[in-house]
Amino acid sequence: MPPPRRPASSASINIIATLTNRLNPPMYKKSPKIIACTALLFLVGYSFSSIFPSSANNNEKATMTEDMGSIPSTATDLSTEGFGFEVHGKVQGVNFRKYTQQKANSLDLLGWVRNTPIGTVVGEAVSPANSNAKAETLEEMKHWLQHIGSPMSRIDKVEFSTLTDAQLDKTREEGVFKQIRHSRRL
């Protein structure tokens, strides 16, 4: 004999119904099976995407997470002169850009940092052309981005990418590390 079913709470039914109504027309309101199936598909898809995040160019990105360590396939491909980064987690509204700029300035790095519409922070960090301690300085910045951040931030994942020579040159021409407040670089 199967175990007795627990009734779903009204809050969870309301959440599922709200999600279903956004995805489907209101005619499905009175069909609990369709609501349940839609919610299940939504949750399975969300769980799958959080376990296996897509990456457009696996050969250009090295993904670092606190839980899983690094994916070493491209970690050695990253430039010793600079890198691009995208930080995932609670990194907007917690002064992450400000602290990133301060850390980069303390390391004498050049580059920029900005918020994205999807809730991440992206940027570039480049060592000056005449710098002697390029690799060590960049590694310290990577460590800071992965593990420290701003005091109120929560860093879930950091993706690093290589920069082209043109990107390195453009960042060096600007000569500073700056925050971009209203993005024009999309």
C-alpha positions, 0 to 999 in steps of 0.5 A, a space after each residue: 500500500 502506498 504511503 499517504 500523500 501529504 497535501 501541498 501547502 497553499 503557498 506552494 500551490 499559489 507559486 506553482 499556479 503563478 509560474 504556470 499562468 506566466 507560461 500558459 494561458 489562464 485556461 489551465 488554472 483548474 487543472 492541477 495535473 497540468 500545473 504540477 507537470 509544468 512546475 516539475 518541468 520548470 524545476 527539472 530544467 532549472 536544476 539541470 541548468 544550475 548543475 551544468 551551466 552552459 559555456 559558449 566557448 569552453 576553449 576560451 574560459 576557465 571556470 572556477 567555483 568554490 565547491 568544485 575547484 577549477 576546470 583545468 582544461 584552459 587554466 594554463 591558456 590564460 594570458 600572463 598579461 591580463 584576463 577578463 572575468 565574470 563574477 556570479 553570485 550576490 555581487 550587485 548592490 554590495 559595492 563589489 565594483 568599488 572594492 574591485 577597483 580599490 584592489 586593482 589599484 592597490 596592485 597597480 593593475 589597469 582595466 575596468 569593471 561593470 554590472 551586467 543586466 543579468 546580475 553578474 559583474 564583468 571586467 578586465 584586469 591587465 598588468 602595465 606593460 612595464 610591470 615586473 611582477 605580472 603573473 603574481 599580481 594577476 594571480 592575487 587579483 584572481 584569488 581576490 575575485 574568487 574568494 574575497 570580494 566585497 564584505 557583503 558579497 557572496 561569490 558563487 562562481 568566477 569565469 576567466 577568459 583570455 584577452 586578445 592583444 587588441 583588448 590588452 592594448 586598449 586597456 593599457 591606453 586608458 591607463 587606469 582601472 575604472 568602474 563603468 556605471 552605465 554600460 556602453 560596452 555590451 
